[in-house]
Amino acid sequence: MAGDAPARRPRLLVLGAGPAQLGLLQAARDGGLHVVAADRDTQAIGFELADERAVVSTDDEQALERLARALEVDGVISPGADWTVGVAARIAERIGLPHPIDAATAALVTSKARQRERLAEAGVPQPRLFPHGNEPDLPCVVKPTDQQGQRGVSVVRVRDELDAAIRAATEVSRGGGYLVEEHVDGPEVTVNAVSGDGELTPLAVTDRLTAEWPAFGVALAHVWPSEHDVSSAVEAARSAVAALGVREGPTYTQLRLGADGPRVMEVAARLGGGHDAELVEAATCVPLNALALDFALGRPSPLGQMASNRLLQAESASGACVLFLVAPEGTLRAVAGVEEAERHEGVRWVRIYRRPGWRFGPLRRGADRAGAILAVGSSREDALERARRAAEAVRFAVDADTA
């Protein structure tokens, strides 16, 4: 009827506006949602994709809940970050919003210690855990109980390194907890999947590997398809997700393929933080970011139709990868060559995370990544080579720090 007010767009609160949230923020914007992004960083790169910006720490649960209530959001989501999965689930539960997992499940999946206990009870293969006070076999891995990625994680190869590794883990742990576990030697794979009504559908299994980087050593890449037989890894991931009680929504399961079979390193009830959803879509045509939005807003998901669509295989790429860009240590002055990199064959996009003034440290943490490239090809090797060639076009002008 003429004169009617336009329909209210669904409002979504996204916890985080950094590199790990870019894909979800773009999908929300493309989907016509009213996007509210919350991040403590006033210069967060994802703010440019939001309708409203909230400069607030994603650890400040009370402030985020007040924000969600005041703006009358229809959903809240934590893509690409572990700790805030629990924050989002608790806020949704208290306000009465839809959410793929409840607060109790979120508390379980966001604690490595609780995960280990539950997976052990269910008989899911995982690294052997060394109780505190027990001398671990070497090499071993020390990690905080409530962080993600490689933050605070150390591989201890000699006994004299153990105390320092424990200190490093406890310093970054929110609760001061740490784990000492068996070091599983073998390639690392990631099972990107989505669950509906308790049924897990694997979408893409990727290899996590290092790629040669001219002048700076090596850089991390996620590459599809895996070069390994991953059928047992998929089943281990399926068992782990079920044991943790995740029945709805996306999951990201990291495993090591040991000599005696796969071991589950970690399950996250969220989208992967390394542009994994975009990699899945490039590889399979399944819009995983859009599916995550459906779960966050309580919409019926077309997952079953997508998973059974035989045209997907014909339409998908034969190889895909995300290659992370690195820069030398120092303070960023300028970035050049991005447009040239984007013109390379097979390159879907090039993202630069950092603005001038950012200080790059040693290349060992996610915060030191300068950006990423998503590329597709006729094979995994072709996709990786295309990403490498594009990366060579990107130049970071950095001023070396002086003491």
C-alpha positions in Angstrom: 0.0 0.0 0.0 1.3 3.5 -0.9 2.7 5.4 2.0 3.5 2.2 4.1 6.7 2.4 6.0 9.5 0.2 4.6 9.9 -3.1 6.4 12.3 -3.2 9.3 15.5 -4.9 8.3 16.6 -7.7 10.7 19.2 -6.4 13.1 22.3 -8.5 13.8 24.9 -7.9 16.5 28.3 -9.2 15.4 30.9 -9.7 18.1 34.2 -8.6 16.6 35.0 -6.5 13.6 38.6 -7.7 12.9 40.0 -9.8 10.0 38.3 -13.0 11.3 34.9 -11.4 11.0 35.2 -9.8 7.6 33.5 -12.6 5.6 30.5 -12.8 7.9 30.1 -9.0 8.0 30.2 -8.8 4.2 27.6 -11.6 3.9 25.4 -9.9 6.4 25.6 -6.6 4.5 25.0 -8.4 1.2 22.0 -10.1 2.7 20.3 -6.8 3.6 20.7 -7.1 7.3 21.1 -4.1 9.6 24.6 -4.9 11.0 25.8 -3.7 14.4 29.5 -4.5 14.9 31.1 -4.4 18.3 34.9 -4.2 18.8 37.2 -2.4 21.2 39.5 -1.3 18.4 38.3 2.1 17.1 40.1 1.3 13.8 38.8 -2.2 13.4 38.8 -3.0 9.7 35.3 -4.6 9.7 33.6 -1.4 10.9 33.4 -0.2 7.4 30.9 -3.0 6.6 28.6 -2.2 9.5 25.6 0.1 9.7 26.4 0.9 13.3 29.7 0.7 15.2 30.0 0.0 18.9 33.4 0.6 20.4 33.2 -1.9 23.2 35.3 -4.9 24.2 33.8 -8.2 23.2 34.8 -9.4 26.7 32.4 -6.9 28.3 29.3 -9.1 28.4 27.1 -6.7 30.4 27.8 -3.8 28.0 27.1 -6.0 25.0 23.8 -7.3 26.5 22.7 -3.7 27.2 23.6 -2.8 23.6 21.6 -5.8 22.3 18.6 -4.8 24.3 18.7 -1.2 23.5 19.0 -1.8 19.7 16.4 -4.6 19.8 18.6 -6.9 17.8 17.2 -10.1 16.3 20.3 -12.1 16.7 23.8 -12.1 18.0 26.8 -14.0 16.5 30.5 -14.6 17.2 32.2 -15.6 14.0 35.9 -16.4 14.0 36.6 -16.2 17.8 36.2 -18.8 20.5 35.6 -16.9 23.8 32.8 -14.8 22.5 30.9 -17.8 21.3 29.9 -18.2 25.0 29.2 -14.5 25.3 26.8 -14.6 22.3 25.1 -17.7 23.5 24.5 -16.4 27.0 23.2 -13.0 25.8 20.9 -14.7 23.3 19.6 -17.0 26.1 18.9 -14.2 28.5 17.2 -12.0 25.9 15.3 -14.8 24.3 17.0 -14.7 20.9 17.6 -17.6 18.6 21.1 -19.2 18.7 22.4 -22.4 17.4 23.9 -23.6 20.7 22.8 -22.9 24.3 24.9 -21.4 27.1 25.8 -24.7 28.6 27.1 -26.1 25.4 29.0 -22.9 24.7 30.7 -23.1 28.1 31.8 -26.6 27.2 33.2 -25.9 23.7 35.0 -22.7 24.7 37.1 -24.5 27.4 39.9 -26.7 26.2 40.0 -28.5 29.6 36.3 -29.3 29.6 36.5 -30.3 26.0 39.2 -32.8 26.8 37.2 -34.3 29.6 34.0 -34.7 27.6 35.9 -36.1 24.6 37.7 -38.6 26.8 34.4 -39.7 28.3 33.0 -40.3 24.8 36.1 -42.2 23.6 37.0 -39.6 20.9 40.6 -39.9 19.9 42.7 -36.9 21.1 46.1 -36.2 22.4 47.1 -37.7 25.8 46.8 -35.2 28.6 49.4 -35.0 31.4 47.9 -34.0 34.8 49.6 -31.0 36.5 52.6 -32.1 38.5 53.2 -35.2 36.3 56.4 -35.2 34.2 55.2 -35.2 30.6 56.9 -37.1 27.8 58.8 -34.9 25.5 58.1 -33.4 23.1 54.9 -32.0 24.6 52.5 -29.1 23.9 51.6 -26.5 26.5 48.6 -24.3 25.9 46.1 -22.0 27.8 42.7 -23.5 28.5 40.7 -20.6 27.1 42.5 -19.1 24.1 42.4 -19.9 20.4 44.9 -20.4 17.6 48.5 -20.3 18.6 48.3 -17.7 21.3 50.2 -18.9 24.3 50.9 -22.3 22.7 54.4 -23.8 23.0 56.0 -27.0 21.8 58.4 -28.1 24.5 61.3 -30.3 23.3 63.7 -30.1 26.3 62.8 -30.2 30.0 64.3 -26.7 30.7 61.7 -25.1 28.4 58.7 -26.4 30.3 58.4 -23.8 33.1 58.7 -20.9 30.6 56.1 -22.5 28.4 53.7 -22.8 31.4 54.3 -19.1 32.3 53.6 -18.1 28.7 50.3 -20.0 28.7 49.0 -18.8 32.0 49.9 -15.2 31.2 47.4 -15.1 28.3 44.8 -17.4 29.8 41.7 -15.5 31.0 41.4 -17.9 34.0 45.1 -18.7 34.4 44.7 -22.3 33.4 46.9 -24.4 31.1 47.1 -27.9 29.6 50.1 -30.0 29.0 49.4 -32.6 26.4 51.1 -35.1 24.0 52.7 -33.7 20.9 51.0 -35.5 18.0 53.4 -35.6 15.0 51.6 -35.5 11.7 49.8 -33.2 9.2 47.1 -30.9 10.4 43.7 -30.8 8.8 40.5 -28.9 9.4 37.0 -30.2 9.0 34.6 -27.3 8.2 31.1 -28.6 8.7 27.6 -27.5 9.6 25.0 -29.4 11.7 21.2 -29.4 11.6 18.9 -31.5 13.8 22.0 -33.2 15.2 23.3 -34.3 11.8 26.7 -33.1 10.8 27.4 -32.3 7.2 31.1 -32.0 6.3 31.6 -29.3 3.7 35.4 -29.1 3.1 38.5 -30.6 4.7 41.5 -28.4 4.3 45.2 -28.9 4.9 47.0 -26.4 7.1 50.5 -25.9 5.8 53.3 -23.4 5.4 54.2 -22.0 2.0 57.5 -20.5 1.0 57.6 -16.7 1.1 60.3 -14.8 -0.7 62.6 -12.9 1.7 60.6 -13.7 4.8 60.7 -17.4 5.2 57.3 -19.1 5.4 53.6 -18.1 5.6 50.5 -20.1 6.6 48.0 -21.4 4.0 44.8 -23.3 4.2 44.5 -25.5 1.1 41.6 -27.5 -0.4 41.2 -30.4 -1.1 43.3 -32.2 1.5 46.0 -34.4 0.0 45.4 -37.0 2.7 42.7 -39.7 3.2 40.5 -37.7 5.5 37.5 -40.2 5.9 38.6 -41.1 9.4 39.2 -37.5 10.3 35.7 -36.6 9.3 34.3 -39.4 11.4 36.4 -38.3 14.4 35.1 -34.8 13.9 31.6 -36.1 13.7 32.0 -38.0 17.0 33.6 -35.0 18.7 30.9 -32.5 17.7 28.2 -35.0 18.9 30.0 -35.6 22.2 30.1 -31.9 22.9 26.4 -31.6 22.2 26.5 -29.3 19.2 23.4 -30.0 17.2 23.0 -26.9 15.2 25.2 -24.5 13.3 28.7 -24.3 11.9 31.7 -26.2 13.5 35.4 -26.0 12.9 37.4 -29.1 14.0 41.2 -29.2 13.9 42.8 -32.6 13.9 46.3 -34.1 13.6 46.7 -37.2 11.5 49.0 -39.2 13.7 50.7 -42.6 13.0 47.8 -44.4 14.7 45.0 -42.3 13.3 43.4 -38.9 13.6 43.5 -37.0 16.9 41.0 -34.2 17.7 42.9 -31.1 18.7 40.0 -28.7 19.1 36.4 -28.2 18.2 35.0 -24.7 17.7 31.2 -24.1 17.5 31.7 -21.3 15.0 33.1 -20.3 11.6 36.8 -20.6 11.3 38.8 -17.4 11.8 41.0 -17.8 8.7 38.4 -17.0 6.1 37.4 -20.6 6.2 33.8 -19.9 5.2 34.9 -18.1 2.1 37.2 -20.9 1.2 34.4 -23.4 1.6 32.2 -21.3 -0.7 35.0 -21.0 -3.3 35.5 -24.8 -3.1 32.0 -26.1 -3.0 29.6 -23.2 -3.8 28.0 -23.6 -0.3 27.6 -20.1 1.2 28.7 -21.0 4.7 28.6 -17.4 5.9 25.0 -17.1 4.8 24.1 -20.4 6.6 25.7 -19.1 9.8 23.4 -16.0 9.5 20.4 -18.2 9.1 21.2 -20.0 12.3 21.9 -16.8 14.2 18.5 -15.3 13.2 16.5 -18.6 13.6 15.7 -18.9 10.0 15.0 -22.2 8.3 18.2 -23.4 6.8 18.4 -24.7 3.2 21.3 -26.9 4.2 19.7 -30.2 3.2 18.9 -28.9 -0.3 22.5 -27.5 -0.7 24.2 -30.7 0.5 22.2 -32.9 -1.8 22.5 -30.6 -4.9 24.6 -32.7 -7.3 25.3 -29.6 -9.4 27.6 -28.3 -6.7 30.3 -30.6 -7.7 30.2 -29.5 -11.3 30.1 -25.8 -10.4 32.8 -25.9 -7.7 36.5 -25.2 -8.2 39.0 -28.1 -8.3 41.4 -26.4 -5.9 41.2 -23.4 -3.5 43.4 -21.8 -0.9 43.8 -18.9 1.5 47.3 -17.7 1.8 48.1 -15.3 4.6 50.3 -12.3 3.8 53.3 -11.4 5.9 55.3 -8.3 6.3 58.8 -7.6 7.8 59.1 -6.4 11.3 58.6 -2.7 11.9 56.0 0.0 11.5 53.9 -0.1 8.4 54.2 3.0 6.2 52.3 2.0 3.0 51.0 -1.0 1.0 51.4 -1.2 -2.8 50.5 -3.7 -5.5 47.1 -4.8 -4.2 45.2 -4.0 -7.5 47.9 -5.8 -9.4 47.6 -8.9 -7.2 43.8 -8.9 -7.6 44.2 -9.1 -11.4 46.1 -12.4 -11.2 44.2 -15.4 -12.7 42.1 -17.3 -10.1 42.3 -14.6 -7.4 38.9 -14.0 -5.8 40.1 -11.2 -3.5 43.0 -9.7 -1.7 42.5 -8.3 1.8 44.9 -6.1 3.7 44.3 -6.0 7.4 46.5 -3.3 8.6 46.7 0.5 8.2 49.8 2.7 8.2 51.1 3.0 11.7 50.6 -0.7 12.6 53.7 -2.3 14.1 54.5 -5.8 12.9 56.4 -8.1 15.3 57.9 -11.5 14.8 55.9 -13.7 12.4 54.4 -16.1 14.9 50.9 -14.8 15.9 47.7 -14.1 14.0 48.0 -10.5 15.0 51.2 -10.2 12.8 49.4 -11.3 9.6 49.2 -8.4 7.2 46.4 -9.7 5.0 45.2 -12.7 3.0 44.6 -13.9 -0.6 41.8 -16.3 -1.7 42.6 -18.1 -4.9 41.1 -21.0 -6.9 42.6 -23.2 -9.5 42.5 -26.4 -11.5 44.0 -28.2 -8.5 45.2 -27.5 -5.0 48.7 -26.9 -6.3 47.5 -24.6 -9.0 45.4 -22.5 -6.5 48.4 -22.2 -4.2 50.7 -21.2 -7.0 48.3 -18.5 -8.1 48.1 -17.2 -4.6 51.8 -17.2 -4.3 52.2 -15.2 -7.6 49.6 -12.7 -6.5 51.3 -12.4 -3.1 54.6 -11.4 -4.8 52.9 -8.4 -6.2 52.0 -7.0 -2.8 54.7 -4.8 -1.3 54.8 -3.6 2.3 56.8 -0.5 3.0 57.9 -0.8 6.6 60.1 1.4 8.7 62.5 -0.7 10.9 62.0 0.0 14.6 65.0 1.5 16.3 65.8 1.0 20.0 
